[in-house]
Amino acid sequence: MKLSRPVSWFLLAFGVWSWVIWVTFVKNLVKDGSGLAFDDGHPTAYFWVHLTLAVVSFVLGTVVGVIGLRGLRALRQTS
């Protein structure tokens, strides 16, 4: 299956966007002072659930971005 140039760029941009958003979220999660993420210095269930969501999003963002990158490389080789 061949991806078009716009679709490849979209997938690559989505992968990068996913990393930017979730890295920022994890930084804010670790610095949380409201008591949701940490209780007496120990991680809460809220922390673990959201860290798991972030890790899954990192993996999916990476996979989607790599697919977009491979699509762009394939288009460049055929041109």
PyMOL commands that place a pseudoatom at each C-alpha (Angstrom):
pseudoatom trace, name=CA, resn=MET, resi=1, chain=A, elem=C, hetatm=0, pos=[0.000, 0.000, 0.000]
pseudoatom trace, name=CA, resn=LYS, resi=2, chain=A, elem=C, hetatm=0, pos=[1.289, 3.423, -0.949]
pseudoatom trace, name=CA, resn=LEU, resi=3, chain=A, elem=C, hetatm=0, pos=[0.543, 6.505, 1.125]
pseudoatom trace, name=CA, resn=SER, resi=4, chain=A, elem=C, hetatm=0, pos=[0.020, 9.880, -0.471]
pseudoatom trace, name=CA, resn=ARG, resi=5, chain=A, elem=C, hetatm=0, pos=[2.286, 12.766, 0.436]
pseudoatom trace, name=CA, resn=PRO, resi=6, chain=A, elem=C, hetatm=0, pos=[-0.389, 14.623, 2.463]
pseudoatom trace, name=CA, resn=VAL, resi=7, chain=A, elem=C, hetatm=0, pos=[-1.302, 11.481, 4.418]
pseudoatom trace, name=CA, resn=SER, resi=8, chain=A, elem=C, hetatm=0, pos=[2.357, 10.727, 5.121]
pseudoatom trace, name=CA, resn=TRP, resi=9, chain=A, elem=C, hetatm=0, pos=[2.941, 14.271, 6.383]
pseudoatom trace, name=CA, resn=PHE, resi=10, chain=A, elem=C, hetatm=0, pos=[-0.202, 14.088, 8.521]
pseudoatom trace, name=CA, resn=LEU, resi=11, chain=A, elem=C, hetatm=0, pos=[0.928, 10.836, 10.142]
pseudoatom trace, name=CA, resn=LEU, resi=12, chain=A, elem=C, hetatm=0, pos=[4.406, 12.203, 10.797]
pseudoatom trace, name=CA, resn=ALA, resi=13, chain=A, elem=C, hetatm=0, pos=[2.973, 15.422, 12.259]
pseudoatom trace, name=CA, resn=PHE, resi=14, chain=A, elem=C, hetatm=0, pos=[0.567, 13.423, 14.428]
pseudoatom trace, name=CA, resn=GLY, resi=15, chain=A, elem=C, hetatm=0, pos=[3.463, 11.376, 15.807]
pseudoatom trace, name=CA, resn=VAL, resi=16, chain=A, elem=C, hetatm=0, pos=[5.457, 14.500, 16.660]
pseudoatom trace, name=CA, resn=TRP, resi=17, chain=A, elem=C, hetatm=0, pos=[2.376, 16.192, 18.149]
pseudoatom trace, name=CA, resn=SER, resi=18, chain=A, elem=C, hetatm=0, pos=[1.707, 13.165, 20.321]
pseudoatom trace, name=CA, resn=TRP, resi=19, chain=A, elem=C, hetatm=0, pos=[5.214, 13.295, 21.752]
pseudoatom trace, name=CA, resn=VAL, resi=20, chain=A, elem=C, hetatm=0, pos=[5.077, 17.055, 22.414]
pseudoatom trace, name=CA, resn=ILE, resi=21, chain=A, elem=C, hetatm=0, pos=[1.718, 16.854, 24.187]
pseudoatom trace, name=CA, resn=TRP, resi=22, chain=A, elem=C, hetatm=0, pos=[2.428, 13.776, 26.296]
pseudoatom trace, name=CA, resn=VAL, resi=23, chain=A, elem=C, hetatm=0, pos=[5.964, 14.812, 27.317]
pseudoatom trace, name=CA, resn=THR, resi=24, chain=A, elem=C, hetatm=0, pos=[4.483, 18.077, 28.576]
pseudoatom trace, name=CA, resn=PHE, resi=25, chain=A, elem=C, hetatm=0, pos=[1.729, 16.172, 30.381]
pseudoatom trace, name=CA, resn=VAL, resi=26, chain=A, elem=C, hetatm=0, pos=[4.179, 13.801, 32.092]
pseudoatom trace, name=CA, resn=LYS, resi=27, chain=A, elem=C, hetatm=0, pos=[6.340, 16.727, 33.225]
pseudoatom trace, name=CA, resn=ASN, resi=28, chain=A, elem=C, hetatm=0, pos=[3.273, 18.377, 34.743]
pseudoatom trace, name=CA, resn=LEU, resi=29, chain=A, elem=C, hetatm=0, pos=[2.147, 15.075, 36.271]
pseudoatom trace, name=CA, resn=VAL, resi=30, chain=A, elem=C, hetatm=0, pos=[5.486, 14.581, 38.022]
pseudoatom trace, name=CA, resn=LYS, resi=31, chain=A, elem=C, hetatm=0, pos=[5.432, 18.162, 39.357]
pseudoatom trace, name=CA, resn=ASP, resi=32, chain=A, elem=C, hetatm=0, pos=[1.796, 17.894, 40.535]
pseudoatom trace, name=CA, resn=GLY, resi=33, chain=A, elem=C, hetatm=0, pos=[1.305, 19.518, 43.907]
pseudoatom trace, name=CA, resn=SER, resi=34, chain=A, elem=C, hetatm=0, pos=[-2.464, 19.101, 44.206]
pseudoatom trace, name=CA, resn=GLY, resi=35, chain=A, elem=C, hetatm=0, pos=[-2.277, 15.700, 45.854]
pseudoatom trace, name=CA, resn=LEU, resi=36, chain=A, elem=C, hetatm=0, pos=[-3.825, 13.820, 42.937]
pseudoatom trace, name=CA, resn=ALA, resi=37, chain=A, elem=C, hetatm=0, pos=[-0.610, 12.267, 41.641]
pseudoatom trace, name=CA, resn=PHE, resi=38, chain=A, elem=C, hetatm=0, pos=[1.234, 11.851, 44.928]
pseudoatom trace, name=CA, resn=ASP, resi=39, chain=A, elem=C, hetatm=0, pos=[0.048, 11.164, 48.466]
pseudoatom trace, name=CA, resn=ASP, resi=40, chain=A, elem=C, hetatm=0, pos=[2.739, 11.730, 51.093]
pseudoatom trace, name=CA, resn=GLY, resi=41, chain=A, elem=C, hetatm=0, pos=[5.376, 11.398, 48.381]
pseudoatom trace, name=CA, resn=HIS, resi=42, chain=A, elem=C, hetatm=0, pos=[4.032, 8.096, 47.063]
pseudoatom trace, name=CA, resn=PRO, resi=43, chain=A, elem=C, hetatm=0, pos=[2.449, 7.739, 43.605]
pseudoatom trace, name=CA, resn=THR, resi=44, chain=A, elem=C, hetatm=0, pos=[-1.325, 7.321, 43.607]
pseudoatom trace, name=CA, resn=ALA, resi=45, chain=A, elem=C, hetatm=0, pos=[-3.549, 5.278, 41.293]
pseudoatom trace, name=CA, resn=TYR, resi=46, chain=A, elem=C, hetatm=0, pos=[-4.218, 8.528, 39.395]
pseudoatom trace, name=CA, resn=PHE, resi=47, chain=A, elem=C, hetatm=0, pos=[-0.486, 8.829, 38.708]
pseudoatom trace, name=CA, resn=TRP, resi=48, chain=A, elem=C, hetatm=0, pos=[-0.123, 5.232, 37.502]
pseudoatom trace, name=CA, resn=VAL, resi=49, chain=A, elem=C, hetatm=0, pos=[-3.187, 5.366, 35.256]
pseudoatom trace, name=CA, resn=HIS, resi=50, chain=A, elem=C, hetatm=0, pos=[-2.069, 8.585, 33.614]
pseudoatom trace, name=CA, resn=LEU, resi=51, chain=A, elem=C, hetatm=0, pos=[1.524, 7.446, 33.290]
pseudoatom trace, name=CA, resn=THR, resi=52, chain=A, elem=C, hetatm=0, pos=[0.246, 4.290, 31.554]
pseudoatom trace, name=CA, resn=LEU, resi=53, chain=A, elem=C, hetatm=0, pos=[-1.855, 6.411, 29.197]
pseudoatom trace, name=CA, resn=ALA, resi=54, chain=A, elem=C, hetatm=0, pos=[1.201, 8.523, 28.407]
pseudoatom trace, name=CA, resn=VAL, resi=55, chain=A, elem=C, hetatm=0, pos=[3.419, 5.505, 27.706]
pseudoatom trace, name=CA, resn=VAL, resi=56, chain=A, elem=C, hetatm=0, pos=[0.795, 3.954, 25.417]
pseudoatom trace, name=CA, resn=SER, resi=57, chain=A, elem=C, hetatm=0, pos=[0.457, 7.286, 23.623]
pseudoatom trace, name=CA, resn=PHE, resi=58, chain=A, elem=C, hetatm=0, pos=[4.255, 7.508, 23.229]
pseudoatom trace, name=CA, resn=VAL, resi=59, chain=A, elem=C, hetatm=0, pos=[4.296, 4.064, 21.623]
pseudoatom trace, name=CA, resn=LEU, resi=60, chain=A, elem=C, hetatm=0, pos=[1.336, 4.751, 19.337]
pseudoatom trace, name=CA, resn=GLY, resi=61, chain=A, elem=C, hetatm=0, pos=[2.659, 8.199, 18.404]
pseudoatom trace, name=CA, resn=THR, resi=62, chain=A, elem=C, hetatm=0, pos=[6.019, 6.668, 17.545]
pseudoatom trace, name=CA, resn=VAL, resi=63, chain=A, elem=C, hetatm=0, pos=[4.441, 3.933, 15.406]
pseudoatom trace, name=CA, resn=VAL, resi=64, chain=A, elem=C, hetatm=0, pos=[2.210, 6.400, 13.549]
pseudoatom trace, name=CA, resn=GLY, resi=65, chain=A, elem=C, hetatm=0, pos=[5.117, 8.810, 13.026]
pseudoatom trace, name=CA, resn=VAL, resi=66, chain=A, elem=C, hetatm=0, pos=[7.370, 6.047, 11.695]
pseudoatom trace, name=CA, resn=ILE, resi=67, chain=A, elem=C, hetatm=0, pos=[4.658, 4.975, 9.237]
pseudoatom trace, name=CA, resn=GLY, resi=68, chain=A, elem=C, hetatm=0, pos=[4.428, 8.572, 8.009]
pseudoatom trace, name=CA, resn=LEU, resi=69, chain=A, elem=C, hetatm=0, pos=[8.203, 8.846, 7.724]
pseudoatom trace, name=CA, resn=ARG, resi=70, chain=A, elem=C, hetatm=0, pos=[8.431, 5.585, 5.800]
pseudoatom trace, name=CA, resn=GLY, resi=71, chain=A, elem=C, hetatm=0, pos=[5.662, 6.811, 3.492]
pseudoatom trace, name=CA, resn=LEU, resi=72, chain=A, elem=C, hetatm=0, pos=[7.604, 10.003, 2.758]
pseudoatom trace, name=CA, resn=ARG, resi=73, chain=A, elem=C, hetatm=0, pos=[10.825, 8.075, 2.150]
pseudoatom trace, name=CA, resn=ALA, resi=74, chain=A, elem=C, hetatm=0, pos=[9.053, 5.702, -0.234]
pseudoatom trace, name=CA, resn=LEU, resi=75, chain=A, elem=C, hetatm=0, pos=[7.623, 8.640, -2.176]
pseudoatom trace, name=CA, resn=ARG, resi=76, chain=A, elem=C, hetatm=0, pos=[11.061, 10.244, -2.419]
pseudoatom trace, name=CA, resn=GLN, resi=77, chain=A, elem=C, hetatm=0, pos=[12.631, 7.049, -3.764]
pseudoatom trace, name=CA, resn=THR, resi=78, chain=A, elem=C, hetatm=0, pos=[10.020, 6.683, -6.534]
pseudoatom trace, name=CA, resn=SER, resi=79, chain=A, elem=C, hetatm=0, pos=[10.355, 10.326, -7.662]
for i in range(1, 79): cmd.bond("trace and resi %d" % i, "trace and resi %d" % (i + 1))
show_as sticks, trace
zoom trace
